[in-house]
Amino acid sequence: MYVIENEAHEQQGKVLNNLRVITRPDGGMSSNVKVDEQVHDENGNVYFIREVIHTVEGEGPRVISHAAPAWDGEKWTKVKTVGAALPPPQDPVPGDENYRYEELRKRDYGDYGDQLDMMYHDLLDGTSTWKDHISEVKNAFPKPVEEVDAEVVEVDAEVVEVDAEVVEVDTETE
């Protein structure tokens, strides 16, 4: 990354990604320019091509900011500030809109191989590690209780008498 600067170390124009052909501040084009060489425009103004040094401040995987290139008194630098990773989001709890106990349980049960290994060692050692683990996960992520809106409806019961008549049907064919 490169910048064009004037003699007062003020950036002129956009940041340059390469130096094959550059557009000068006066709109003209120059090719085959090199870092730290003077570039003259049509009006006789003098500019310099400077390389931008990338620096990283802080530690961690999270990018906090990318600063624009700036003159620090000695060189042009572009600072990327990083920081510690954000803490993972809290697991949803029953009643939350996005609570999916099945997914949370599946994540925390562990893979089948680990569970089978727990069962095997439980049988050999007479322990209940697997059962305890499953109980902990189920207690941590319970099935939500569905609330039913109970509505009391009064019905007027009316007794209807039906006269039933028994009719014999002849099923014999002639």
Rosetta blueprint (number, residue, H / E / L):
1 M L
2 Y E
3 V E
4 I E
5 E E
6 N L
7 E L
8 A L
9 H L
10 E L
11 Q E
12 Q L
13 G L
14 K L
15 V L
16 L E
17 N L
18 N L
19 L L
20 R L
21 V E
22 I E
23 T E
24 R L
25 P L
26 D L
27 G L
28 G L
29 M E
30 S E
31 S E
32 N L
33 V L
34 K L
35 V L
36 D L
37 E L
38 Q E
39 V E
40 H E
41 D L
42 E L
43 N L
44 G L
45 N L
46 V E
47 Y E
48 F E
49 I E
50 R E
51 E E
52 V E
53 I E
54 H E
55 T E
56 V E
57 E E
58 G L
59 E L
60 G L
61 P L
62 R E
63 V E
64 I E
65 S E
66 H E
67 A L
68 A L
69 P L
70 A E
71 W E
72 D L
73 G L
74 E L
75 K L
76 W E
77 T E
78 K E
79 V E
80 K E
81 T E
82 V E
83 G E
84 A L
85 A L
86 L L
87 P L
88 P L
89 P L
90 Q L
91 D L
92 P L
93 V L
94 P L
95 G L
96 D L
97 E L
98 N L
99 Y L
100 R L
101 Y H
102 E H
103 E H
104 L H
105 R H
106 K H
107 R H
108 D H
109 Y H
110 G L
111 D L
112 Y H
113 G H
114 D H
115 Q H
116 L H
117 D H
118 M H
119 M H
120 Y H
121 H H
122 D H
123 L H
124 L H
125 D H
126 G L
127 T L
128 S L
129 T H
130 W H
131 K H
132 D H
133 H H
134 I H
135 S H
136 E H
137 V H
138 K H
139 N H
140 A H
141 F L
142 P L
143 K L
144 P L
145 V L
146 E L
147 E L
148 V L
149 D L
150 A L
151 E L
152 V L
153 V L
154 E L
155 V L
156 D L
157 A L
158 E L
159 V L
160 V L
161 E L
162 V L
163 D L
164 A L
165 E L
166 V L
167 V L
168 E L
169 V L
170 D L
171 T L
172 E L
173 T L
174 E L
